Amino acid sequence: MSMNISSGDNGEDAVMSTINTTPLVDVMLVLLIIFLITIPVVTTSIPVVLPKERIEVRESKPENVIISVDKAGNIFYYEARINSVDALVEKLKKISKVDPQPEVQVRGDMGAQYEGVGKVLLACQRAGIVKVAFITEPPPLGG
């Protein structure tokens, strides 16, 4: 914004009280060009539905069943070690008949092979368990 102030009574040096919009127009044109260049880069041409991450606080109910898989791939029903998938299926079949059916919560070690967790999911499927959840640790704050 510019404003000329005159020192004399001359009509040529009178006060000019208009706003200079040239810098505003220049800034807006630069922003428009930046947006026109960056929008095609941000959007992609392949339509995919990305998963949504929800932060949900889960209540640990006493009727929930906790199955753990350690780093070596051993399966534990609460604190008792289960030697075979068939033994786990038998325990889960008893639970699946309870109304309402409790939730099976799987605690898998981060360094465990997928095979151990897969065995637990297979046992849940064979036993007819409907609700299966994975217990995770939230990331550290600021990370």
HELIX and SHEET records of a PDB file:
HELIX    1   1 GLY A   11  ASP A   13  5                                   3    
HELIX    2   2 THR A   22  VAL A   42  1                                  21    
HELIX    3   3 VAL A   85  SER A   96  1                                  12    
HELIX    4   4 TYR A  114  ALA A  127  1                                  14    
SHEET    1   A 5 ALA A  80  ILE A  82  0                                        
SHEET    2   A 5 ILE A  75  TYR A  77 -1                                        
SHEET    3   A 5 VAL A  65  VAL A  69 -1                                        
SHEET    4   A 5 VAL A 104  GLY A 108  1                                        
SHEET    5   A 5 VAL A 132  PHE A 134  1                                        
END                                                                             
